[in-house]
Amino acid sequence: MNLQSILTLSAIVVALIIGLISLVQTRNIKKEERKQRLLNEILDWARDLLMCGSEVFVHPTPGISPTARMAHGISSLYLRYRATNAKSKYVEKIASDFRQNLLPDVLSVISKLKELISLFEDSIGNLKSGKSINISTHKKTSDCELELYELIRSLTVKVAEIKLK
């Protein structure tokens, strides 16, 4: 084997090694981008949940009873939370794929969300049957919503920590 053959073979080996290193780096970059995209999906879902309650305000309107306004407000909240809940299974699946153990936090948010939706359903049922919403039910709903916000905040912090690693 002459010197030119050895140099050519060496150049081919070096080119193959560089190509493999490039391929591995590209895969790692795509994997990290996918991870960031999925974490953003969880954050978007959490932000949507936070926005559910903050966007509803029922203005006092002449000729419309306070009970009807309350029913409208509760129904609006119920529909917003229920619509956001539709994405919960997807977010649960994303969380289950992360090794950083996001699943318990996501499941806590989902559980509290379902509890809140159930409380809204009870309130709507009471209003439909002509009953008023007692102070205890209203307090339970408010407390549940505050607990949900706290769980969402905790989840958001955990996702942010993972994103920054």
N, C-alpha and C positions, 0 to 999 in steps of 0.2 A: 504494500500500500504506500503510495507516495504522499508527499506533504500536502499537495492540493486536495487529495481525497480526504485526508484527515481533517483539513480545514473546512471543507464542504460539509463533512459529516458533523463536525463540531458546530458549525453554523446552523445546521438543521436541528440538532439537539437543543441548542440555545433557543431557537425560534419556537420549538415545541414547548419548552419549559415556559417561555414568556407567554405563549398562547394559553397554556393551562392556568398559569397564575392569573391572567386577565379574565379567563372564564370564571374562575373561582371568585374573584373580586366582583365581577358583574353579578353573579348569583347572590353573593352576600349583600350587595347594594339593593338588589330587587327584593330580597327577603326583608331587609330593614324598611324599605319603602312600603311594602305590604303591611308590615307590623304597624307602622305609623298610621297608615290609612285606616286600619281596623281600630286602632285606639281612637282615632278621630271620629269613627262611627259611634263609639261608646260615648265620647264627649258630646257629640251632636244630640244623641238620644237624651243624655242627662240635661243638656241645655233646653231641649224641647220640653222636658218635664218641668223644669224650673219656670219656663215661660207660661205654662198652662194657667196657673192661678193669677199671674201678674197682669194678664191681658183682659180679664173680665171685670167690667164695672157696669152696673145697671143704674142708669140715671133715673131719678124720680120723675115720673111722667104723670101729669094730671089725668085722672080717669082710670088709671091702672092701679089696682090695689097693691099694697105692700106684699101680700101673699103671692100674687101673680108675678111681681118683680123678683121676689125671692125664688120662686119656682123657675123663672127664666134664668136667673143667675146660677142656680144650682145645676140646672140642666146644661147650661153652657160649660160649666166646669167639668161636669160628668162626661160630656162628649169630648172635650179636649183631652182629658186624662185617658179616656178609653181609646181614643185615636192613637195617642202616644204609646199606650200599652200594646198596641198591635205590633210594634217593632220589638217588643221585649224578648220574644223567642229568638229572634235574630241576634240581638245583643248578648243573650245568654250563650248562644253557640259561639260567638266571637270570644267571649270571656273564658269559655271552657278550653279554648285552644291556647291560652296564654299560660306559660309556666309560672308566671309571677303571682298566681293565685288571686285573680280578679273575680272569679266565680262567686265566692261567698258574698262579696260586696254587691255584686249585680243581683244576686238572688235576694238579698235583703231589701234592695230598692224595689224589685219586682213584687215581693211579698207585701211590702208597705203600700205600694201602688194599688194592688188588688184590694187591700183592706180599705183604702180610701175610696176606691170606686164602689165598693160594697156599701160604705156609709152613705155615699151620694145616692145610690139606688134606694136605700131605706128612706132617706129624706124625700126623694121624689115620690116614692110610694105613699108616704104619709101625706104629702101635699095633694096627691091625686085623690086620695080617699077623704079629703076634707079635714084631715088632722093638721095641727100645727107642728112645727119642729120645736121640740122642747130644748131647753138650754143645755141639758146633758148631751143630747145628740149633737148639737152645734159645737159644744166644747170638744167632744170626742173627734169630730171631723176636723176642727181647727188643730187640735193636738196631733192628730194623725198626719195632717199636711205639714206641720212643722217638723215632725219626726222624719217624714219623707225628704224634706229639704235638707235636713242634717245628714241623712244617709247619702243623698246625692252629693253633698259637699265632700263628704269623706271619700266617696268613690272618685270624684273628680281629682282630689288631691293624690290619691293612689295612682290614677292613670297618668297624671302629670309627672309623678316621680318615675314611673316606668318610661315615659317618653324622654325624660332627661338623662336616663342612663345610657 
